Amino acid sequence: TGDSAEEGAGDSKEAGAGELLGRAVDELDSTIQEVRTAIFALQQPPAEAPSTFRGRVLRETGGASALLGFPPSVHFTGAVDALVGEEA
């Protein structure tokens, strides 16, 4: 993604440079979100079942990878646990 951003900056006078930079920014945003999700998942104690909605979704998604044959990804926007009630 860094190469794409540098490539776009060098061609800033061309009409497609804005689109190229926009795509690079979108890719970075997506990558940052995936890293945040992974960090959150790593913070969950392995012996204890997660009590938050986000933690339960991540646990179930991670467990599904063996059945699916690939590691599924999850994307959260905002404070999911604050938006979902205790009974969820």
C-alpha positions as CSV (number, residue, x, y, z in Angstrom):
1,T,0.0,0.0,0.0
2,G,2.9,2.3,0.7
3,D,4.1,1.8,-2.9
4,S,0.7,2.7,-4.2
5,A,0.7,5.9,-2.1
6,E,4.2,6.9,-3.4
7,E,3.2,6.1,-6.9
8,G,0.1,8.3,-6.6
9,A,2.1,11.2,-5.1
10,G,4.5,11.1,-8.0
11,D,1.7,11.3,-10.5
12,S,-0.3,13.9,-8.7
13,K,-0.8,16.0,-11.8
14,E,-2.5,13.1,-13.6
15,A,-6.3,12.7,-13.4
16,G,-6.1,9.1,-11.9
17,A,-3.8,10.0,-9.1
18,G,-6.6,11.0,-6.7
19,E,-8.4,7.7,-7.4
20,L,-5.1,5.8,-6.8
21,L,-4.5,7.6,-3.5
22,G,-8.1,7.0,-2.5
23,R,-7.8,3.3,-3.0
24,A,-4.5,3.2,-1.1
25,V,-6.1,5.1,1.9
26,D,-9.1,2.6,1.8
27,E,-6.7,-0.3,1.9
28,L,-4.8,1.2,4.8
29,D,-8.1,1.8,6.7
30,S,-9.1,-1.8,6.2
31,T,-5.7,-3.1,7.3
32,I,-5.8,-0.9,10.4
33,Q,-9.2,-2.3,11.3
34,E,-8.0,-5.9,10.8
35,V,-5.0,-5.2,13.1
36,R,-7.2,-3.7,15.8
37,T,-9.6,-6.7,15.6
38,A,-6.6,-9.1,15.9
39,I,-5.2,-7.2,18.9
40,F,-8.6,-7.3,20.6
41,A,-8.8,-11.0,20.0
42,L,-5.3,-11.6,21.4
43,Q,-6.2,-9.8,24.6
44,Q,-8.9,-12.3,25.5
45,P,-7.8,-14.8,28.1
46,P,-7.7,-18.3,26.4
47,A,-9.2,-20.3,29.3
48,E,-12.0,-17.9,29.8
49,A,-15.0,-17.5,27.5
50,P,-15.3,-13.9,26.3
51,S,-18.1,-12.0,27.9
52,T,-18.4,-9.2,25.4
53,F,-20.4,-9.5,22.2
54,R,-17.3,-8.5,20.1
55,G,-15.3,-11.3,21.9
56,R,-17.9,-13.9,21.3
57,V,-18.2,-13.0,17.6
58,L,-14.4,-13.2,17.3
59,R,-14.3,-16.6,19.1
60,E,-17.0,-18.1,16.9
61,T,-15.4,-16.7,13.8
62,G,-12.0,-18.1,14.7
63,G,-13.5,-21.5,15.5
64,A,-15.2,-21.6,12.1
65,S,-12.0,-21.4,10.2
66,A,-11.3,-25.1,10.5
67,L,-14.7,-25.9,9.1
68,L,-14.5,-23.3,6.3
69,G,-11.0,-24.2,5.3
70,F,-9.9,-20.5,5.4
71,P,-9.7,-17.9,8.1
72,P,-12.8,-15.7,7.9
73,S,-12.5,-12.0,8.7
74,V,-14.8,-9.8,10.8
75,H,-15.1,-6.1,10.5
76,F,-16.5,-4.0,13.3
77,T,-17.5,-0.4,13.0
78,G,-17.7,1.6,16.2
79,A,-18.2,0.5,19.8
80,V,-20.1,-2.7,19.1
81,D,-20.3,-3.7,22.7
82,A,-21.9,-0.4,23.7
83,L,-24.6,-0.9,21.0
84,V,-25.5,-4.5,21.9
85,G,-27.4,-5.3,25.1
86,E,-26.2,-7.8,27.7
87,E,-28.5,-10.6,26.5
88,A,-27.1,-10.6,23.0
